[in-house]
Amino acid sequence: MSDATIYGGLSLTIPEGFHVMDGAELKRAYMDDNKDRWGIADKDRHIMVAVFWHESGALVSALGDSKSVARSNEKRISRGLKAHGYSLERFLETEIAGNKAHGFRHALRIQDEDSVSEVISVKNGRVCYTFYYYSPKTLDEDNHRVFESILDSVKLS
């Protein structure tokens, strides 16, 4: 295991077996040029976890909470993944590093395989971090425990 500092004071522990994805891997996974993200993957467990961040101005940051970010993300992602069998399973509320976090869980098909994903947002000051978890459905039980351990390791300064 090793530790990583992502952006603006977010740090987490990278479990054994994971590698930090480079820019080319992230571009292939998300098919865009977004530079405000970081990710790890474990090819043997077929799991990927990414962290996106967005820093808002003071007014926008004060108005939006992680619940509204989660609802907005769900609408955007459901439209974008319609062709991939997107199906909302449920909305989530949890805690990350002592802060209230909100998100949702959904099913989709990735490369002809039934998969699951969770998208969870947490705010820290003017920065909103969004965690993305992907796993084949058949491996979700074990992989989700790994994802939870990553979230439990998060520190925000």
N, C-alpha and C positions, 0 to 999 in steps of 0.2 A: 504494500500500500504506500501511497505517497500523497502529499498535499498539493493543492493547486490554488492559486489566487487568480480569480477570473477577471473582475472589473469592479472598480469602485469599492473595494473592500469585501467582496464576497469570496470566501474560501471554502473548500470542501476537501474531503478525502476521496482519492481515487482507489477503488478496490483492486486487488490483485487480478491480473488477467486483462485489464483494460489498457488501451493505449489512447493517447490524446490524438484526436483527429486533426489532420492538417487542413489547410484551406481548400485543397482540391477535393478531399473526401467530403467536407461539409458542402461544397458546391454541388457535388454529385448527389448527395442526399437530399438537398433542398432545392436544387436547380435554380439558384440565384446567386447574386454576388454580395449578399449581406455580410458586412464585416463585424457586426455587433453580436457575435455568437461564438460559442466555444463548445466542443463536444468530446465525448469519450465513447468508445465502443469496445465490446468484447466479442470477437468473431466466433469463439467457441460456444459462448452462451447465446449468441444471436441477440444481443441487447445493445441499444444505443441510448445515450442520455445527452441532451444538449441543453445549454443555457443561453438564452437570448437576453439582451438588456436594452433598455430605453431610458434615457434621462430626459425628463420633462422640465419645463419652466415651472416656477413656483406656483403660479395660479392653477395651471393644468394639473400639477401634481397634487395640490390640495383638494381639487374637485373629484379626482378619480381614485377609487379604491380598488383593491385586488379583485373584488367580486365583479365590479363593472368591467374590468379588464378581461376577466375570465369569460363573461357573457359575450363581449365583443369578439374575443378570440374564437369562441365556439361558432359564432355566426360566420366569421370569415373562413375558418377552416372547413366547416361543413360545406360551404359553397365550393371551395377549392378541391375537396376530396370526393365530391359526389360521384365522379367516374371511378373511384376506387372503393366503392361500397361503403362509404361513411355511414355509421350508425351511432348516434349518441346513446351511451349507456346510462350516465348519470352525472350530475354536478357534484363537486367535492368541496369540502371545507376542512382545512387542516392547519397546522402551525409549522412554520419554518423559522428556525433561529429565534423563537420567541415572538414572531410576528404572525398575524392572521394571514392565511394564504387560501386562495380559491382557485378552482379549476374544474376540469371535466375529464371524463374517461369516455373513450369511444373505440369502436371496432372499425377496421378497414382491411383492405386486401393490399398487400405489398408483394410484388413479384409473384402473383398467384398463390399467396399464402395468407390464411386468416391471421390477422395481427391485432394487437391492442395497443392503445396509446393513452397516455395521460398528459395533460397540459396544465401546469399549475403555476400561478403567478403570485409573487410576493413583492411588496413594496418596502423599500428602505430609503427614507428621505425622498429625494426627487428621482431615484432610480427604481424602475420596475424590472424585476428579473422574472423570466418565464422559463420553467423547466419543461422539457419535452422528453418523454419516455416512450420507447418503442420496443415491442417484443412480439415474437410469434405467439399466438394464443396458446399453443401446446406447451410453451415454456414459461408462461406468465406467472404461474404460482411461485416458482423459484426466483425468476427474474425480478418480480415485483418486490420481493424481500430485499434484493440487492439495491433496487431503486430507493426503497425506504431507508436503507442504511446510508445511502448517499445524501438524501434529504436530511437525515438526522445529524449528519456530520457538518452541515452548512453552518458557517459563522458569518455574521454581517457586522462590519465595523463602521 
